[in-house]
Amino acid sequence: MGLDTALRRMSRREFCRLAVTAGLSALAPFPQGRLPYLPQPRPRTRRTLFFPQAAKDGLGFYVSDDDEASFLSAFDELGGAAVLGYPIGRRYTAEDVIYQPFQMMLLTWDADQGKARPAPLLDVLHDKGLDGKLKERFRIPGVSIRKTKDIPVNQLLQEFYEEYGSESVFGRATSELEGSTPFSVQRFQDAVLQIWTADVKNMPSKGSVVPVTVGTYAREFGVYPQEALVPEMPGKGRLGRRVARYAADDIVRRGDPSQPYIYLTIDDCWDPLQVETALDIAAKEDIRLTFFPIGNILSDAPELWQRAVAEGHEIENHTQTHRWLDGLPEEQIVWEIQAQHTTLEEVLGSSYEQHFLRPPGGRGIFNYDPRILRICRQLGYKVAMWSADSRGYRFYPRTDSYALSQTLQNVLGALSDGAIVLQHALDTDIAVLPDIVDAAKEQGLAPITMTDGME
Ligand SMILES: [Zn+2]
């Protein structure tokens, strides 16, 4: 009798005893030869994401938080794909320590601390005598500094280093900054950082700091066990690759579900008349709105935006021109966000603190362009998505009863504690705003601004 069978028999006896004790007589008798369903013990997966980016043919690797280790939380906390790259292997165990390799770093599970952290992969490569090959093949400097705490002298590199958590993430510098054009490189214990000093087509722009894909190089040198490198199949539903859209905690899709607040957000705002109507409704109902206007249209009606702020509403960021951010070079993404903010401050005649960016069309989040999140982090924005979309724009400019009831229904079906409602400043949407507010109040939900509820 195999161990498996023994366990299953034992489980059956155990289950029957339990069922009888609990008086569940209907569950107790099983037809001979058939076993009840009993869950098998395995690590409970709390959160998992599938990443197809570093494998072919739709395969990829999972990164998970479970009872054994929490690599997904570490991935998010350390800066995601911008700092670690994507996973290039499965979780594996070597000498009782758990690891998972990424393109730019190797994560290890620190059981004492109860958290994952970067392993000193570059020191491992050094110990294996691979410095010469790293230099020859990838222009990575050999170890030249050992006991100093000195970190980079280059201003941009220093900023990146500090931005992403410094020594606890990258380890200590183990070389000087070497090389000049088109990039210079500095070696650390856990990663190698590269700073681009010239513009090269299809490469990071001049002035960018990027970690080098040493995790991938280490694969070529046989650092990871072969079985860890076999790609996995994506699961279905919640375990599938679609989940990767929501990889980071600073993407806000709803507020605290234990608090009786909702967030009415109004995008684009091309039509000043509809913005004014929304402000009138809000004044009458004593509620607060969060606007996500496009920067370009702000100066069409400065007095409206001044009024919105004076009446306690919030004006967040929806970019200057409403271009899809995932198609743009990094400098332009930054410009889109900063130009909207600057325009707003000019229109208001004072400084104004923003906390949220809503990317036009949700692009870069739905299709997971990691640059958007990284840039938002750097500029101090969270990404504001939504939990209910009125889809009123589909009927614009209709305000007949069919258009209104459909639009309203899209929101009412999703109205609950913490809901973020997406609307646009268009006739159809603003016409149903009073009904949304009535329904919210009936459910005991107060519409407040996103910053009031979440910052
Ligand atoms: Zn928009």
Boltz pocket constraint, residues with backbone or C-beta under 6 A from the ligand:
constraints:
  - pocket:
      binder: B
      contacts: [[A, 267], [A, 268], [A, 292], [A, 318], [A, 322], [A, 360], [A, 361]]
      max_distance: 6.0
